[in-house]
Amino acid sequence: MTGTPDPTSEALDAVLKRFAERVKYIGVQHGLQGSDVDDLVQEVRLRLWKALESDERILSASATYIHRTAVSAALDVLRRRRARRETPVRLSRPSGLAMLGESPSADRMTEVVELQEMVGRAVDALIPARRSVIKMYLAGYGREEIADLLGWTEPKTRNLLYRGLADLREALTEMGIGPESLDD
């Protein structure tokens, strides 16, 4: 560790400092309180880092982009909260220990984690413009929204998305990952 701050981390800190009150306000508007608001700020930080990747792009993110990212993240925090609340608690073991929902086996969880890592590596291998579009698409953004947020035309975004998805599909197929590997 050299003690030299990472430019990307500094950019994220600067943007979040500038927009922290707005992000928190969005959280409160969506009914978040306490630690959920803190979770929202961290989720926005993570999404900015994943979608924009470089300190220059992070620092040039518009207020509209930050706003939309915060709204999307707030909705996801609410969905996770609702899912936790709606997961039924059953006493399904002879020992009487409570189990939350159905938990996959350790082997299945390992397979899922390995699959996520392989997909992540395949996405990271895409050319930068396609990578940005694919990451945003996989994060739940629509084509028009991606175009608007990146300041691109819809046809350019559509082209990069479709080519990026084709490249991703090809890379995953070469890795032995296809729809048939998900049927278990």
Secondary structure, 3 states (H helix, E strand, C coil): CCCCCCHHHHHHHHHHHHHHHHHHHHHHHCCCCCHHHHHHHHHHHHHHHHHHCCHHHHHCCCHHHHHHHHHHHHHHHHHHHHHHHHCCEEECCCCCCEEECCCCCHHHHHHHHHHHHHHHHHHHCCCHHHHHHHHHHHCCCCHHHHHHHHCCCHHHHHHHHHHHHHHHHHHHHHCCCCHHHHCC
